[in-house]
Amino acid sequence: MASSFETTLFPIVQTINEYLSNYVLVILLLGVGIWYTIKTRCVQVRCFKEGWNRVFGNITLNGKKGGGGMSAKMSPSAVLVIQNGVTKLVNIKQQDAVTKVLDMVPDFVNKFVGGKQEETVSEKAMETAQEIAVASEEAEKHTEEKTE
């Protein structure tokens, strides 16, 4: 039965694929791009300089240090502990609304995936995660002090 379903569905999908991969897709993409350009009042042109400066900062050719720009340094805000099929999100920094939601995600996923609800993460794993987080923050502060 599955093979008859596949043989029936395959030509239909192939026909749709032919139409979408031709000019129809190009026209749709250009149309949506023009529509969003009009709707946002050419934001990609109006704010190009601001975006460039935020990404690249004040890059200079004579070796002086530029200010601003994006940084490659990242500090973790949470650590995900996975032990015996049980996941736990350990917060590192202050909790706001987003981190509270992120804190609930693993438990929510476990309910649907069938994770073990009786088991909990051991205290040793929680302490290790906290130690890693503290060490990461200290290393970040140390590198920031060196760069200043």
Backbone as a printed PyTorch tensor [residue, N CA C, xyz], in Angstrom:
tensor([[[  0.8270,  -1.1950,   0.0000],
         [  0.0000,   0.0000,   0.0000],
         [  0.8690,   1.2570,   0.0000]],

        [[  1.9750,   1.2370,   0.7480],
         [  2.8360,   2.4070,   0.8130],
         [  3.4670,   2.7010,  -0.5400]],

        [[  3.8130,   1.6550,  -1.2850],
         [  4.4420,   1.8850,  -2.5820],
         [  3.4500,   2.4720,  -3.5820]],

        [[  2.1720,   2.0800,  -3.5270],
         [  1.1770,   2.6660,  -4.4370],
         [  0.9340,   4.1310,  -4.0860]],

        [[  0.9750,   4.4360,  -2.7910],
         [  0.8230,   5.8250,  -2.3580],
         [  1.9940,   6.6600,  -2.8680]],

        [[  3.2140,   6.1060,  -2.7560],
         [  4.4020,   6.8070,  -3.2280],
         [  4.3870,   6.9930,  -4.7360]],

        [[  3.9660,   5.9830,  -5.4760],
         [  3.9240,   6.0990,  -6.9370],
         [  2.8570,   7.0940,  -7.3700]],

        [[  1.8060,   7.2560,  -6.5990],
         [  0.7770,   8.2480,  -6.9240],
         [  1.2450,   9.6530,  -6.5580]],

        [[  1.9050,   9.7840,  -5.4230],
         [  2.2960,  11.0890,  -4.9230],
         [  3.5290,  11.6450,  -5.6240]],

        [[  4.4310,  10.7810,  -6.0610],
         [  5.6830,  11.2340,  -6.6530],
         [  5.4920,  12.1250,  -7.8770]],

        [[  4.6440,  11.7560,  -8.8600],
         [  4.4650,  12.6590, -10.0150],
         [  3.8730,  14.0170,  -9.6390]],

        [[  3.0060,  14.0260,  -8.6320],
         [  2.4040,  15.2930,  -8.2050],
         [  3.4730,  16.2060,  -7.5990]],

        [[  4.2870,  15.6420,  -6.7170],
         [  5.3490,  16.4230,  -6.0850],
         [  6.3720,  16.8710,  -7.1230]],

        [[  6.6690,  16.0200,  -8.0840],
         [  7.6320,  16.3690,  -9.1250],
         [  7.1150,  17.5200,  -9.9880]],

        [[  5.8300,  17.5140, -10.2950],
         [  5.2330,  18.5990, -11.0850],
         [  5.2810,  19.9170, -10.3130]],

        [[  4.9310,  19.8780,  -9.0310],
         [  4.9850,  21.0870,  -8.2010],
         [  6.4180,  21.5930,  -8.1160]],

        [[  7.3720,  20.6810,  -7.9800],
         [  8.7790,  21.0540,  -7.9020],
         [  9.2490,  21.7300,  -9.1870]],

        [[  8.8090,  21.2410, -10.3300],
         [  9.1990,  21.8550, -11.6090],
         [  8.6940,  23.2890, -11.6990]],

        [[  7.4560,  23.5240, -11.2940],
         [  6.9100,  24.8730, -11.3620],
         [  7.5970,  25.8170, -10.3740]],

        [[  7.8270,  25.3350,  -9.1670],
         [  8.4140,  26.2100,  -8.1570],
         [  9.8880,  26.4970,  -8.4060]],

        [[ 10.6000,  25.5850,  -9.0560],
         [ 12.0190,  25.8270,  -9.2860],
         [ 12.2720,  26.5960, -10.5750]],

        [[ 11.2370,  26.9490, -11.2960],
         [ 11.3740,  27.7570, -12.5050],
         [ 11.2450,  29.2340, -12.1670]],

        [[ 10.6850,  29.9720, -13.0590],
         [ 10.5290,  31.4180, -12.9070],
         [  9.5390,  31.7810, -11.8140]],

        [[  8.6390,  30.8840, -11.4820],
         [  7.6390,  31.1870, -10.4690],
         [  8.3190,  31.5190,  -9.1330]],

        [[  9.2950,  30.7210,  -8.7510],
         [  9.9880,  30.9630,  -7.4900],
         [ 10.7400,  32.2830,  -7.5170]],

        [[ 11.4110,  32.5750,  -8.6120],
         [ 12.1560,  33.8250,  -8.7380],
         [ 11.2050,  35.0090,  -8.6490]],

        [[ 10.0810,  34.9280,  -9.3420],
         [  9.0960,  36.0180,  -9.3230],
         [  8.5150,  36.1900,  -7.9200]],

        [[  8.2080,  35.0760,  -7.2420],
         [  7.6830,  35.1690,  -5.8780],
         [  8.6960,  35.8020,  -4.9270]],

        [[  9.9550,  35.3790,  -5.0220],
         [ 10.9730,  35.9400,  -4.1360],
         [ 11.1940,  37.4270,  -4.3900]],

        [[ 11.2620,  37.8110,  -5.6600],
         [ 11.4190,  39.2370,  -5.9730],
         [ 10.2070,  40.0420,  -5.5270]],

        [[  9.0200,  39.4950,  -5.7290],
         [  7.7950,  40.1870,  -5.3210],
         [  7.7360,  40.4060,  -3.8220]],

        [[  8.0600,  39.3690,  -3.0560],
         [  8.0410,  39.4990,  -1.6040],
         [  9.1280,  40.4690,  -1.1490]],

        [[ 10.3050,  40.4300,  -1.7850],
         [ 11.3780,  41.3570,  -1.4370],
         [ 10.9910,  42.8000,  -1.6940]],

        [[ 10.3680,  43.0530,  -2.8280],
         [  9.9210,  44.4210,  -3.1560],
         [  8.8280,  44.8580,  -2.1910]],

        [[  7.9000,  43.9280,  -1.8710],
         [  6.8110,  44.2630,  -0.9620],
         [  7.3640,  44.6460,   0.4120]],

        [[  8.3210,  43.8480,   0.9470],
         [  8.9140,  44.1790,   2.2440],
         [  9.7360,  45.4640,   2.1810]],

        [[ 10.3730,  45.7350,   1.0470],
         [ 11.1220,  46.9780,   0.8990],
         [ 10.1910,  48.1750,   0.9940]],

        [[  9.0560,  48.0950,   0.3330],
         [  8.0710,  49.1840,   0.3810],
         [  7.4840,  49.2910,   1.7830]],

        [[  7.1520,  48.1550,   2.3810],
         [  6.5200,  48.1450,   3.6940],
         [  7.4500,  48.7180,   4.7750]],

        [[  8.7530,  48.4490,   4.6750],
         [  9.7110,  48.9440,   5.6740],
         [ 10.3600,  50.2620,   5.2520]],

        [[  9.8810,  50.8440,   4.1980],
         [ 10.3750,  52.1280,   3.6820],
         [ 11.8810,  52.0960,   3.4370]],

        [[ 12.3430,  51.0810,   2.7130],
         [ 13.7420,  50.9200,   2.2820],
         [ 14.7130,  50.9420,   3.4590]],

        [[ 14.4120,  50.1720,   4.5010],
         [ 15.2560,  50.1780,   5.6900],
         [ 16.6680,  49.6850,   5.3700]],

        [[ 16.8270,  48.7970,   4.3920],
         [ 18.1560,  48.2920,   4.0620],
         [ 19.0290,  49.3740,   3.4430]],

        [[ 18.4280,  50.4120,   2.8760],
         [ 19.1930,  51.5190,   2.3120],
         [ 19.3610,  52.6260,   3.3470]],

        [[ 18.2690,  52.9530,   4.0410],
         [ 18.3080,  54.0380,   5.0160],
         [ 19.2750,  53.7830,   6.1570]],

        [[ 19.3230,  52.5640,   6.6410],
         [ 20.1190,  52.2490,   7.8290],
         [ 21.3920,  51.4780,   7.5160]],

        [[ 21.8650,  51.5430,   6.2780],
         [ 23.0510,  50.7800,   5.9040],
         [ 24.2840,  51.2430,   6.6700]],

        [[ 24.4650,  52.5590,   6.7790],
         [ 25.6500,  53.0850,   7.4690],
         [ 25.6450,  52.6950,   8.9430]],

        [[ 24.5040,  52.8050,   9.5890],
         [ 24.4000,  52.4350,  10.9980],
         [ 24.6860,  50.9480,  11.1940]],

        [[ 24.1560,  50.1220,  10.3340],
         [ 24.4150,  48.6930,  10.4280],
         [ 25.8740,  48.3690,  10.1990]],

        [[ 26.4830,  49.0120,   9.2190],
         [ 27.9020,  48.8020,   8.9310],
         [ 28.7490,  49.1570,  10.1520]],

        [[ 28.4550,  50.3050,  10.7610],
         [ 29.2290,  50.7370,  11.9210],
         [ 29.0210,  49.8300,  13.1240]],

        [[ 27.8230,  49.3000,  13.2910],
         [ 27.5800,  48.3980,  14.4160],
         [ 28.3120,  47.0800,  14.2420]],

        [[ 28.4270,  46.6200,  13.0180],
         [ 29.0940,  45.3470,  12.7750],
         [ 30.6010,  45.5020,  12.7990]],

        [[ 31.1160,  46.4650,  12.0760],
         [ 32.5570,  46.5810,  11.9100],
         [ 33.1940,  47.6370,  12.8160]],

        [[ 32.4280,  48.4810,  13.4350],
         [ 32.9790,  49.5070,  14.3220],
         [ 33.7970,  50.5160,  13.5430]],

        [[ 34.7160,  51.1330,  14.2190],
         [ 35.5840,  52.1250,  13.5830],
         [ 36.8900,  51.4520,  13.1940]],

        [[ 36.8850,  50.7330,  12.1110],
         [ 38.0830,  50.0410,  11.6550],
         [ 39.0300,  51.0700,  11.0560]],

        [[ 40.2910,  51.0210,  11.5010],
         [ 41.2830,  51.9400,  10.9720],
         [ 42.3900,  51.1520,  10.3010]],

        [[ 43.0490,  51.7730,   9.3480],
         [ 44.1190,  51.1160,   8.6130],
         [ 45.4970,  51.3850,   9.2100]],

        [[ 45.5910,  52.3310,  10.1300],
         [ 46.8960,  52.6720,  10.7000],
         [ 47.1670,  51.9690,  12.0260]],

        [[ 46.4020,  50.9700,  12.3770],
         [ 46.6850,  50.1510,  13.5470],
         [ 46.0850,  50.6440,  14.8370]],

        [[ 45.3980,  51.7730,  14.8090],
         [ 44.7800,  52.2380,  16.0410],
         [ 43.5820,  51.3660,  16.3630]],

        [[ 43.3080,  51.2600,  17.6530],
         [ 42.2030,  50.4360,  18.0890],
         [ 40.8940,  51.1750,  17.8510]],

        [[ 39.9870,  50.5350,  17.1210],
         [ 38.6920,  51.1410,  16.8550],
         [ 37.7320,  50.8550,  17.9920]],

        [[ 36.7630,  51.7060,  18.1630],
         [ 35.7840,  51.5150,  19.2150],
         [ 34.5030,  50.9140,  18.6660]],

        [[ 33.7800,  50.2430,  19.4940],
         [ 32.5050,  49.6780,  19.0910],
         [ 32.6710,  48.4190,  18.2710]],

        [[ 31.6380,  48.0730,  17.5690],
         [ 31.6730,  46.8800,  16.7330],
         [ 31.2350,  45.6460,  17.4900]],

        [[ 31.1890,  44.5420,  16.7830],
         [ 30.7940,  43.2830,  17.3960],
         [ 32.0090,  42.5900,  17.9880]],

        [[ 31.7810,  41.8420,  19.0070],
         [ 32.8640,  41.1360,  19.6720],
         [ 32.6610,  39.6370,  19.5200]],

        [[ 33.7520,  38.8980,  19.4770],
         [ 33.6750,  37.4480,  19.3860],
         [ 33.5830,  36.8200,  20.7630]],

        [[ 33.7000,  37.6080,  21.8010],
         [ 33.6360,  37.0760,  23.1570],
         [ 32.1850,  36.8110,  23.5340]],

        [[ 31.9560,  35.6550,  24.0580],
         [ 30.6210,  35.3200,  24.5320],
         [ 30.7420,  34.7460,  25.9330]],

        [[ 29.8170,  35.0890,  26.7620],
         [ 29.8010,  34.4960,  28.0870],
         [ 28.5130,  33.6970,  28.2130]],

        [[ 28.6220,  32.5090,  28.7570],
         [ 27.4140,  31.6900,  28.8690],
         [ 26.4620,  32.2730,  29.8980]],

        [[ 25.1900,  32.1420,  29.6240],
         [ 24.1960,  32.5930,  30.5840],
         [ 23.5390,  31.4140,  31.2780]],

        [[ 23.7650,  30.2120,  30.7450],
         [ 23.2120,  29.0150,  31.3660],
         [ 24.0250,  27.8070,  30.9250]],

        [[ 23.9440,  26.7600,  31.7130],
         [ 24.6170,  25.5120,  31.3900],
         [ 23.5620,  24.4260,  31.3590]],

        [[ 23.5800,  23.6130,  30.3160],
         [ 22.6320,  22.5200,  30.1780],
         [ 23.2840,  21.2510,  30.7120]],

        [[ 22.7070,  20.6710,  31.7530],
         [ 23.2290,  19.4540,  32.3570],
         [ 22.3490,  18.2970,  31.9130]],

        [[ 22.9660,  17.2850,  31.2940],
         [ 22.2330,  16.1080,  30.8470],
         [ 22.8190,  14.9070,  31.5750]],

        [[ 21.9710,  14.2120,  32.3430],
         [ 22.4480,  13.0870,  33.1170],
         [ 21.3380,  12.0480,  33.1930]],

        [[ 21.6450,  10.8250,  32.7720],
         [ 20.7010,   9.7100,  32.8210],
         [ 19.4010,  10.0240,  32.0900]],

        [[ 19.4820,  10.7040,  30.9790],
         [ 18.2940,  11.0340,  30.2130],
         [ 17.4950,  12.1880,  30.7660]],

        [[ 17.9580,  12.8040,  31.8330],
         [ 17.2680,  13.9380,  32.4420],
         [ 18.0740,  15.1900,  32.1350]],

        [[ 17.4070,  16.2070,  31.6470],
         [ 18.0910,  17.4560,  31.3430],
         [ 17.7020,  18.5140,  32.3690]],

        [[ 18.6450,  19.3520,  32.6930],
         [ 18.3990,  20.4440,  33.6380],
         [ 19.1760,  21.6630,  33.1740]],

        [[ 18.5230,  22.7960,  33.1290],
         [ 19.1580,  24.0410,  32.7450],
         [ 19.5490,  24.7920,  34.0170]],

        [[ 20.8460,  25.0450,  34.1640],
         [ 21.3500,  25.7370,  35.3450],
         [ 21.6500,  27.1700,  34.9500]],

        [[ 20.9340,  28.1160,  35.5520],
         [ 21.1480,  29.5250,  35.2460],
         [ 22.4160,  30.0330,  35.9070]],

        [[ 23.1060,  30.9340,  35.1930],
         [ 24.3480,  31.4760,  35.7050],
         [ 24.1720,  32.9290,  36.0940]],

        [[ 23.5620,  33.6820,  35.2210],
         [ 23.3950,  35.1120,  35.4640],
         [ 22.0120,  35.3850,  36.0440]],

        [[ 21.7060,  36.6350,  36.2350],
         [ 20.4220,  37.0140,  36.8080],
         [ 19.2920,  36.5040,  35.9330]],

        [[ 18.2220,  36.0920,  36.5780],
         [ 17.0900,  35.5740,  35.8270],
         [ 16.1650,  36.7090,  35.4150]],

        [[ 15.8470,  36.7270,  34.1290],
         [ 14.8070,  37.6130,  33.6490],
         [ 13.7350,  36.7210,  33.0270]],

        [[ 12.7960,  37.2990,  32.3230],
         [ 11.6860,  36.5260,  31.7740],
         [ 12.1580,  35.4750,  30.7670]],

        [[ 13.1460,  35.8300,  29.9450],
         [ 13.6180,  34.9020,  28.9210],
         [ 14.2970,  33.6960,  29.5550]],

        [[ 15.1430,  33.9180,  30.5490],
         [ 15.8370,  32.7870,  31.1700],
         [ 14.8760,  31.9130,  31.9600]],

        [[ 13.8260,  32.4950,  32.4870],
         [ 12.8230,  31.6800,  33.1700],
         [ 12.1290,  30.7520,  32.1820]],

        [[ 11.8250,  31.2640,  30.9910],
         [ 11.2160,  30.4250,  29.9630],
         [ 12.1980,  29.3520,  29.5140]],

        [[ 13.4660,  29.7330,  29.3110],
         [ 14.4780,  28.7500,  28.9250],
         [ 14.6680,  27.6900,  30.0090]],

        [[ 14.4590,  28.0660,  31.2460],
         [ 14.5880,  27.1310,  32.3500],
         [ 13.4970,  26.0630,  32.2960]],

        [[ 12.3390,  26.4140,  31.7490],
         [ 11.2300,  25.4760,  31.6780],
         [ 11.2810,  24.5700,  30.4490]],

        [[ 12.0240,  24.9490,  29.4080],
         [ 12.0140,  24.2050,  28.1480],
         [ 12.4320,  22.7470,  28.3020]],

        [[ 13.5520,  22.4140,  28.9730],
         [ 13.9200,  20.9950,  29.0620],
         [ 12.8720,  20.1400,  29.7570]],

        [[ 12.2640,  20.6410,  30.8260],
         [ 11.2200,  19.8730,  31.5030],
         [ 10.0160,  19.6800,  30.5990]],

        [[  9.6800,  20.7050,  29.8390],
         [  8.5660,  20.6250,  28.9040],
         [  8.8410,  19.5900,  27.8190]],

        [[ 10.0580,  19.5860,  27.2910],
         [ 10.4340,  18.6140,  26.2640],
         [ 10.4240,  17.2070,  26.8390]],

        [[ 10.8980,  17.0380,  28.0550],
         [ 10.9220,  15.7160,  28.6780],
         [  9.5220,  15.1290,  28.8370]],

        [[  8.5290,  15.9650,  29.0790],
         [  7.1670,  15.4600,  29.2300],
         [  6.6640,  14.8330,  27.9400]],

        [[  7.0330,  15.4180,  26.7930],
         [  6.5620,  14.8930,  25.5260],
         [  7.4420,  13.7820,  24.9750]],

        [[  8.7330,  13.8630,  25.2270],
         [  9.6550,  12.8600,  24.7060],
         [  9.6260,  11.6140,  25.5820]],

        [[  9.2170,  11.7560,  26.7960],
         [  9.1470,  10.6010,  27.6850],
         [ 10.3590,  10.4800,  28.5710]],

        [[ 10.9640,  11.6050,  28.9130],
         [ 12.1130,  11.5770,  29.8010],
         [ 11.7030,  11.0730,  31.1760]],

        [[ 12.6540,  10.5610,  31.9160],
         [ 12.3770,  10.0160,  33.2380],
         [ 12.0810,  11.1540,  34.1900]],

        [[ 10.8980,  11.1170,  34.7760],
         [ 10.5070,  12.2010,  35.6600],
         [ 10.9060,  11.9460,  37.1010]],

        [[ 11.1140,  10.6640,  37.4570],
         [ 11.4280,  10.3560,  38.8440],
         [ 12.8580,  10.7750,  39.1920]],

        [[ 13.7710,  10.6140,  38.2370],
         [ 15.1630,  10.8990,  38.5170],
         [ 15.4210,  12.4020,  38.4780]],

        [[ 16.3450,  12.8350,  39.2780],
         [ 16.7380,  14.2320,  39.2720],
         [ 18.2350,  14.3060,  39.0250]],

        [[ 18.7000,  15.4510,  38.7130],
         [ 20.1210,  15.6530,  38.4910],
         [ 20.8200,  15.6420,  39.8450]],

        [[ 21.9420,  14.9530,  39.9100],
         [ 22.6410,  14.8280,  41.1840],
         [ 23.2250,  16.1760,  41.6050]],

        [[ 23.4290,  16.2990,  42.8870],
         [ 23.9890,  17.5330,  43.4320],
         [ 25.4050,  17.7620,  42.9200]],

        [[ 26.1460,  16.6690,  42.7250],
         [ 27.5100,  16.7920,  42.2340],
         [ 27.5320,  17.4070,  40.8330]],

        [[ 26.5970,  16.9920,  39.9780],
         [ 26.5210,  17.5500,  38.6270],
         [ 26.1510,  19.0270,  38.6700]],

        [[ 25.2510,  19.3960,  39.5650],
         [ 24.8600,  20.8030,  39.7020],
         [ 26.0370,  21.6440,  40.1950]],

        [[ 26.7820,  21.1160,  41.1570],
         [ 27.9370,  21.8540,  41.6740],
         [ 29.0110,  22.0140,  40.6050]],

        [[ 29.2390,  20.9540,  39.8190],
         [ 30.2280,  21.0270,  38.7470],
         [ 29.8190,  22.0610,  37.7140]],

        [[ 28.5350,  22.0960,  37.3620],
         [ 28.0590,  23.0830,  36.3920],
         [ 28.2470,  24.4980,  36.9200]],

        [[ 27.9530,  24.7100,  38.2070],
         [ 28.1420,  26.0360,  38.8040],
         [ 29.6190,  26.4290,  38.8010]],

        [[ 30.5130,  25.4710,  39.1010],
         [ 31.9440,  25.7610,  39.0990],
         [ 32.4340,  26.1380,  37.7100]],

        [[ 31.9540,  25.4200,  36.6950],
         [ 32.3330,  25.7370,  35.3150],
         [ 31.8580,  27.1340,  34.9430]],

        [[ 30.6320,  27.4710,  35.3590],
         [ 30.0880,  28.7880,  35.0470],
         [ 30.8940,  29.8950,  35.7100]],

        [[ 31.2470,  29.6990,  36.9670],
         [ 32.0240,  30.7160,  37.6920],
         [ 33.3960,  30.8670,  37.0600]],

        [[ 34.0310,  29.7420,  36.7070],
         [ 35.3490,  29.8060,  36.0790],
         [ 35.2800,  30.5180,  34.7370]],

        [[ 34.2080,  30.2990,  33.9950],
         [ 34.0470,  30.9660,  32.7050],
         [ 33.8930,  32.4660,  32.8800]],

        [[ 33.1030,  32.8830,  33.8580],
         [ 32.9230,  34.3090,  34.1090],
         [ 34.2260,  34.9650,  34.5630]],

        [[ 34.9800,  34.2790,  35.4100],
         [ 36.2570,  34.8230,  35.8830],
         [ 37.2490,  34.9540,  34.7310]],

        [[ 37.2780,  33.9680,  33.8420],
         [ 38.1750,  34.0280,  32.6890],
         [ 37.7970,  35.1800,  31.7730]],

        [[ 36.4920,  35.3980,  31.6070],
         [ 36.0460,  36.5110,  30.7630],
         [ 36.4380,  37.8500,  31.3760]],

        [[ 36.2520,  37.9950,  32.6800],
         [ 36.6440,  39.2420,  33.3500],
         [ 38.1430,  39.4630,  33.2430]],

        [[ 38.9100,  38.3900,  33.3620],
         [ 40.3690,  38.4870,  33.2770],
         [ 40.8060,  38.9440,  31.8940]],

        [[ 40.1870,  38.4110,  30.8400],
         [ 40.5540,  38.8220,  29.4850],
         [ 40.1060,  40.2450,  29.2140]],

        [[ 38.9670,  40.6720,  29.7780],
         [ 38.5280,  42.0550,  29.5980],
         [ 39.5010,  43.0240,  30.2720]],

        [[ 40.0140,  42.6460,  31.4410],
         [ 40.9780,  43.5000,  32.1430],
         [ 42.2700,  43.6200,  31.3560]],

        [[ 42.7060,  42.5420,  30.7110],
         [ 43.9290,  42.5810,  29.9090],
         [ 43.7740,  43.4760,  28.6900]],

        [[ 42.6050,  43.4560,  28.0670],
         [ 42.4040,  44.2600,  26.8600],
         [ 42.2740,  45.7410,  27.1720]],

        [[ 41.8860,  46.0660,  28.3820],
         [ 41.7300,  47.4830,  28.7550],
         [ 43.0320,  48.0020,  29.2170]]])
